[in-house]
Amino acid sequence: MRTTHHASGFGLVASRQSPAARTTGIIGVLTAVWRLYRNRCQIARLQDLDDRQLLDMGLKREDLHEALTSAFFENPGSYLTRASRNRANLFYKGVRHD
């Protein structure tokens, strides 16, 4: 009885990425960076709204500031979503948080 051992089947042999795979990876990273930059620009435009308009969305100026000063590779939009949801939950529970 013969057994054959293929090292590559166990992921033990390092494989080289094809140029197409490398290009796809680079494009993916650049797309993610562009999306984060674009989100930050859109959030910065929210600064033009007055406090009542922001509160209609469940946001405050402090939320915008926190989102814009977060680390670059963190999605600032997800921070604003959480802040708005938390404020809405407090509102529906009857807790005023000014």
Buried (B, 14 or more C-beta within 10 A) or exposed (E): EEEEEEEEEEEEEEEEEEEEEEEEEEEEEEEEEEEBEEBBEEBEEBEEBEEEEBBEBBBBBEBBEBBBEBEEEEBBBEBBBEBBEEBEEEEEEEEEEE
